[in-house]
Amino acid sequence: MQAKDSNPPDGGYGWVVVVSAFMVMGLTVAVLKTFGLFFVEIQQHFDELASTTSWITSVTIAVFHLGAPVASSLCVQYSHRTVMITGGLLAFSGMALGFFGFNMVWMYATTGFLQGLGISFSWTPAISIVSHYFSKKRALANAIVSAGECAFAFTFGPFFQWLISQYGWKGALLIIGGIQLNICVCGVLMRPLASSCLLETIHCETETPPGNSASRIDKEDKSPFVHKTFNWMLVRRPEFMLYAIFGILAAMSFFVPPLFLVPLSYSLGIDESWTASLLSILAMVDFGGRLLCGWYANLHVTKTIHLLAMTITLISTSLMLLPLANNYLSLAIFTGFYGFFFGTTVAIHITALADVVGMPEFDSALGLFMLIRSTGGFVGPPLAGLIVDVVGDYRAGFYMAGATLVLSVGFLVTLDRLQERKKRGSQTRTKPEKSTLPYPSFHLLKHQ
């Protein structure tokens, strides 16, 4: 009855699912990453402060993370396809209603809340179902999917800018919302695994002899496909919580470098046009890092948790070195190192989560992980900003991010040692005991 989780197809229709999820990443996270292009337009239209306008993006990010457990729970109770189609409709509604732009509160509710919920209900099932379709090639599949974010972000920047110049920010929102309706098409392609459907059909239609109704009910209750619910009790598992704490610390760091890279560049006297190219370099090497690390992880040469610890260590090293840059060339080189290792980390951190909790609990774990990790994303940038204000140097933000990542590696190492200790313990318990009787057959015959 475990065919659903233990024997995924690892190919075939799974590659259609990967392409669909690749598109979803572009139509959700890439849109969120490039929404800053609307910032000045909306601020000027409503004549509001920058802090007031920035709450649109803040609400979107908050709802994206907070909605993940809800999306995961709905995936468990219904299907990934249903939740993703709902997400596409919500994302479209957020942008389409934002077109009216009555006031700032309206923007919070539409392009903030509805868009964030739509992204959450689309992103979560896309990531989840890919992990169900793949086992041996899971790392490669997740890497390809995550690369969709970089590929679309690279093209959405100039495209969104052109839309704003041609149709205004309101018209651009409406058109982008229409483009996001393609999430529903991707959702339709997210076909449930045939093995699980087949097992459900066999289980429900199997006839039992008269008088055996009690045993039939007992078997139904034990089926992994019946009464399946969201598992909130994962927070009691030490392995999951260690990985969740790693996620908090990592999120505290990951949002800092893009925030201070441009100001640091300006403080070094680098021209605006050259500074913009740093973001392009960041996107390109990020894309390459995801694909390369996914390919390497697929070889199964290195344990995923070990590979993740290595990439996090390399990211922290690059962040510690980046403030040493004193001109465009050195800054571009260190930015490239950071972007590449960031891409390698994003490519495998979901695969590592699946390895930690196992596929039967993965849907629940993904939602809880996103919820817990969100605290790091909220705390990191303000904390780094406070440190920068106190020190008076943007370099301090990069040092803070690097140090936090070093701390996060400690939790990965602790998690790995805990898993190894449990593995050795289970092997010891399952070892067959040796008989204390040298001639058991003779002993038995004697007493007969």
PyMOL commands that set and color helices and strands:
alter all, ss='L'
color gray80, all
select helices_A, chain A and resi 3-6+14-33+35-46+50-66+68-77+80-98+104-133+138-180+182-188+194-205+213-222+232-236+238-254+256-267+272-298+304-324+328-357+359-391+395-430+440-447
alter helices_A, ss='H'
color red, helices_A
deselect
rebuild
show_as cartoon
